Amino acid sequence: MLVLLPPSEGKATGGEGPAVDLGALSLPGLRGAREAVLEELVGLCAGDEEKAAGVLGLSAGLRGEVAKNAGLREAPTRPVGEIYTGVLYDALGLATLGAAARMRAEESLLVFSGLWGAVRVRDAIPSYRCSMGVRLPGLGGLGGYWRGPMAEVLPEAAGEGLVLDLRSAAYGSAWRPKGAVARRTATVRVLQAETRKVVSHFNKATKGRLVRALLEDGARPQDPVELAEALRDLGFVVEEQSPGKLDVLVTEVH
């Protein structure tokens, strides 16, 4: 099973690891593309701060992110699983998983990123600011930029099992499964049971809880139908709307 996750705008700062080593990151086929985005981002942020803030869509209170990006090559790192914060990652609680579940997380979770393309939770990266919706002057929109490199690398990473795609639309634009992989891909909407509407907090928190439950259980569904069965066994209320499209109904999130 491969689980595709969005990143979060909130990121832990600091770290004790050495500067990022692009050659050590997972999915080595993305190295050239990563180098190009990193070079462009660092160059942009080392220049005109006003221009960089505009390109990155930063408010006045976030101008410090420009200087942080300018120093990305030398900045300390920490594992991806510690970098991303926010509702989904709080609910997922990687730090509190048992050893077996943690190993499964390292094997199956793939976090998409405007800067790194996609990384695994064990990869060491610095804190940064660059969403998939950014248009870098020399590369254009990052969603479009990543499509070619991702198309070369992700089908092999997907293997032969289920692909559980929990990305938001912006990150989904960087890679869309095709062919046999698409037929093994499931997407999940989280709906408030009474209104049948998507609510952001319910959506993110429930997706985090859902992934945690699968990791702890050790379930290995091979396709969307088996995923729906596994989630029901774990106590989730699941409706299958069409092949590969599941709705998870919730009343409240603790």
N, C-alpha and C positions, 0 to 999 in steps of 0.2 A: 504494500500500500504506500502510495506517495500522497502526502497532504500538502497542498499549496496554500500558503498563508500570506495575507498582506503584512506589511510592516506596521509600525505605529509612528505617529509624529513624535510622541514622547519617547525619549531615549535616555538611558542612564549615562551619566557623564563620568569622566575619569576612567581608570583602569590601570592594571599593573603589567599588562602584556607589552611586548616590544611592538615597534611600528608595524603596520600592516605589511604582510608579505603576500603579494598577489599570486605568487607561484604556489603558495601553500593552501589556498582556498579550494573548496570543493568545486566540482564542475570546471576543470581546467580549460575546457574548450571555450570558456567565456573570458579567459585572461586578457586577450587582446582588446576586446570590447570594454572590459573593466578599466584597463589602462587608459584608453581613449577618454572615457567619461571622467575618470579621476583627474587626468591632465587638464581637461577642459574646465572642470569645476574648480580645481585649485587655482588655475590661472585667472579665471573670472573673479574669484573671491580675493585674490591677492592684488587686484587692480582697483577699479572704481567701486567703492563700497555702495554708493547709491544705485549704480547699475546692477550690481550683483543682488542687492536686496530686491530690486524690481523683478529681475529674472526669477528669483527664488520665491517671490510672493511673500516676503517677510514684512511684518508690521514693525513699527518703530521699536517695540519692546523686544523684538527678536533679532535686532541688528547684530548682536554678539555672535550669532550663528555664522555670519560672513567670515569673521576672523577665525572661527573654529574650522570652517571649511578650508581656509587658506593654509592651515597647518596640518591637514589630514595625513600627509606623508610621514610626519614625525610624531603624530599623536599616539598616546598609549592606547592599547586595545583591550577588549574583553570579549568573551564568547558571545556570539549572536544571541544565544538563549538568555543572556543577561542584559544585553543592550536594549531590546525593545520592551517598553512598558505600555501601560494603557489597559483598557477594559478586557480585551481579548486575552492579552498575555497575563494579566492578573488572574483571570479565571482559569487559564491553562496551568499556571503555577509550576513551571518547569523545575524550579529549584526544590520543590517538595515532592517530586516524583521518586518512587523507589528505584532501585538500581536497574531492574529489568525494564520498567517503563521508560526510564531515562535512556537506556540503550535503544529502545524502539523509537524514541523521539529523535535521536541522532541519526537513525537510519531512514526515517520516513518523512520528517518535516522539512519543508523547503520554503524559506521566507523570501518573497520577492522584494526588490529594491530598485529605486531609480538609479542609484550609484553602482551597486554591485551586480545587478541583474537578478540573481537568485543565489542564496547562500544557505548552508545547513547550520543547525543550532550550535555545532561545535566550532565553527569557523570563527577566527579572531578578527574583529574589525573595530575601528574607532567610532565614536559617536559622530554623526554627520547630519546635514540637513539637505536633502535633495529628493523631492517626491517624483513619482513617475509622470506627473503632469507637467513637469518643468520642460521648457524649451531652451536648451543651451545654445548659445549663438553659433558655435561651430558644428553642432551635431543635429540640431532640430529637436523635435519632441521626443522625449525618451521612450515613450510607449512604442512609437514607430521604430526608433533606433534599435531597440532590443529585439524586435521580431525576428530578424535574420539570424543573429547568434543563437537565440533561444530555439529556433526551429531546427538548428543543427544539433543541439545538445540535449534538449529536454525529452525527445522521444525515447532515447536510450535510458535516461534517468528514470523514466516512468516504468520501465521494466514490463512485466507481463500482468501485473495486478491492477487493482483499483487505483484510480486517481481521484482524490477527494479535493475538489476545487472550492476553497472558501475565500478566494480573493475578492476584493472590491473591483468595480468596473475598470478603474484606471489601471490597476495592476493586471487585470485579466487581458487588457489589450496587448500586453507584451508577449503573450503566448497563448494561442488557442489550440487545444488538442484537436488532431485530425485523424481520420481513418479509424483504425482499430483502437487507438488510444482514446479517441473521442467516445467510442462505444463503451469503454470501460471507465468513463469519467462521470462523476456525480457532482452536482451542485446542490447547495442547501440554502433555502430561505428560512428565516426564523420569523414566525408570525405570532402576534398576540392572539390568543385563542378566541377571545370574544369578538374582537374587531376584525380579525384576519388582516391586520395591517403590520407592515414592518416597522419596528421601533428600534432606533439605533442601538440603545443600550442593551435591550433584550437580544438583539442580533449578535453583537460582539461578545457579550458575556456567555451566551448559550453556545456559540461556536467554540469558545475556549473550553467550556465544560464538556462539550461533546468530544472534542479531540482528546482531552484528558481522560475521559471515560474509556475511549477506545484504546489508548495507550496502556492504561492500567489493566484493562481486561485482557489485552493481548489479542484482540479480535483481528483477523486478517481477511476481511471480505474481499472477494475477487471481482465483484461487479456491483452496480447500484442496487440491484435487488437484494443481494446478500448484505449490503450496507444497511438498507432499511430494516432488515430482519435483526441485524446485530444491534442497531440503535434501539429498537423496540425491546429487545432482551435486556438492554441497559436502562430501561425505564423512560425512554423518550417517546413522545407521541409523534408519530411520523405518518405523513400522507404522501403517496406517490402521485404526482400530478401528471407526469409524462415520463418517458424513458430517460433516466438519468437526472431527473429534477425532483428533489424531495423538499417537502415543507415540514418543518419541525414546529409544533404548536406549544406555546408556553403561556402560563398564567402569570408567573412572577419569577424574578431571579433573585436569589439570596446572595 
